[in-house]
Every structure is written in structure tokens, then in C-alpha cells.
Amino acid sequence: MSTQIATRVDDEQAALFKETTRQLGTTPADVLRMFISAFNDYRGFPYEVRLPRNDAEPFSSEQQATEYASRLALRMSDETR
């Protein structure tokens, strides 16, 4: 047995969604099934959902930004192993 799930979205968003799925070689229905499967596997969103931080400050130097990016890339690489 299967259940149909429906929602309404803005026409512009729907058109972009359909075009993007076409470019990826899939369908809107398949993408929604993939999202639901990932959502259920993760027991929530399969990506971070959070409010933007208003207290973010710019890096004081290019070196500081580069070091931060390097640490972040290494951490993300470790997490995917």
C-alpha cells in the first residue's frame, strides 16, 4: 500500500524544482521519495536546520580565514570516513 502526500508551493519554486530534477535526470516524485527516505533514516532533516547567527564576526585576517577553512575541511573529511 502507498500513500499520496501533497503540498502547495509557489509557481516559480515549482518550475525551478521541476527543471532542476530534469537536469539531474530524475523526477520531482523521485526526489520527494528520496528526501522522505533520507529524512526517515536521519530521524529528521538530512542537513542542518538552524537560524542564522547574528553575532558572527569577520575574520581578522586572510590567514585566520584560511586556517578556519582548513580545520573545517579536515573535520568534514574525518566525519565522512
Buried (B, 14 or more C-beta within 10 A) or exposed (E): EEEEEEEEEEEEEEEEBEEEBEEEEEEEEEBBEEEEEEEEEEEEEBEEEEEEEEEEEEEEEEEEEEEEEEEEEEEEEEEEE
